[in-house]
Amino acid sequence: MHSLLLNILRALVQVPESLELVEVKGDSTTFLEIRCDPQDVGSIIGKNGKTISAIRVLINAITSSPDHPVIIEVIEPTGP
């Protein structure tokens, strides 16, 4: 799942070297934090959040575990 998500994200962004995917597993939920270059945040989120929403649906369909959902968040970079 981790490598699939990274491949999808690399196809969307302009600076794939700056992509970072952090996976935090909890007891009942897995969190995936996406960190990227500031100029790529809009590409990942998409218009009205449609791109990130589609990614979330796809990843949750692949994991297919209603007992252990995957939550994907885009962490927006802060200033220098």
N, C-alpha and C positions, 0 to 999 in steps of 0.2 A: 504494500500500500504506500509506504514511504517513497519508494523509488518511482512508482506510478505518478504520484502527486508532483514530485519534483520534475518529472518529464513534461507533464502538462503545463506546469508553471514556467518552465524554461521556454516553451513555445510561445508563451504570452508576453514575456518581458523583453525589454531592450538590453538590460544588463544582467544576463543570467549568472554571472560570477558572483553577484551580490546576494543571490538567493540563499536564504537560510531557513531550514525547516526544523523546528524543535518539537519533539514528541514528549508529552508528559502523560504517563499512564496513571490513572487513579483507580480506586476500587470499582467504581461503576461507570466511569467515563474516561475516554482518551481525548486529550486536547492536542491539537496540532497548531502551532504558532508559525505563521509565515512572516518572515522579515525580508525586506527587499529594498532596492534603491528607491528614493523618494519619487522619482519620475515614473516608476513602474506600479505604484499603488493603484492608480486609476485603471490600468490595464487589467490588473488582477480582480479588482472589485467590479468593473464593468458599469455600463449605464444602468442606473437604478439598482445596482447590486446583482444584476442578472448573471454575470459571469461567476462570481463567487458562490452564488446560490446554486448554480448548475454543478459546480465542482463539489459542493457539499452533498448534493443529492447523489452524484456519481460515487463518491467515496463511501457514503453510508449504504448505498446499494451493494457495493462490492464487499463491504465488511459484513453486511447482512446479519447483524447481531442486535436485536432490539434491546437486549439486556445491557449492552455495553456500547452506547452511541459514541460517535466521533464528532467532536466539536472543532471546527476549523475557524481560526481567527486570523485576520491580517493585522499585524502590529505595525502601526504607522511610525516611521522613523521620526525622532525628535530632532530639533535643530542642533547645530554644532556646539 
